[in-house]
Amino acid sequence: MDSLWSAVILSIVEGLTEFLPVSSTGHLIIVGDLLDYVGEKASVFSVFIQLGAILAVVVLYWPRFWGLLRPKAEQRFSGLHGIWLLFLTCLPACVMGLLCHDFIKAHLFTPATVAIALIVGAVMMIVVERRTYNAVSFTLDDMTPKLAFGIGCFQCLALWPGFSRSASTIMGGMILGATRTLAAEYSFVAAVPIMVAATGYDMLKSIGLFTAADIPFLAVGFIGSFISALIAIKWFIALVGRVSLVPFAVYRLILAPLVWYFMVY
């Protein structure tokens, strides 16, 4: 149902989970099913409210994004070099997303596939955290083209709803030599171009599903996701330097069988 309460609930879920390694898409599918807000229009709304979460990243990391336009000599992640790194990160998922878009929409946006993705992602997170890595990159200015492209390849895992874009990029960064904190921060920054591209593509294809009467519904979703994402990002960055990904993996392992039992079985 297109009620404003549904928009509020979904927007909060989106904002709180978009940048945590628990899968915002998976949670939106689950909550949307519980609210009986499903179908093509619901899927597009779930994509649209990601714009609010994107804006939260831009606000919190504004100096970095401004530096892409006005490069600073003391910052390597700025100007054309920073734009090139973001391009390399976005490229693999953009290509694969365009090639597999229709298949993903038709077959992977279900509670069953989300439950499986939650489990697979959780196991991978535990494995990654149990290994020992020698970090060589500590800040955004330490990012290299090789690291940026490698993280982009891992990001392709997030095309499977329920896996989590945040989880895939953070794990990829850690495996490739970034600290967990850097991997998380770069995951936020790199989310902006890839999410803008994905959101824009979906909205252009499906804009006809919405009318002027849907503007309040869309506005509530946008504002709710923006505010809740601001809170989630600040909290996660403060936490990620002290806590591993394992608690998030455990949460996913608890959630997956509940999803399967109540929504699939």
Disulfide bonds with the S-S distance in Angstrom:
none
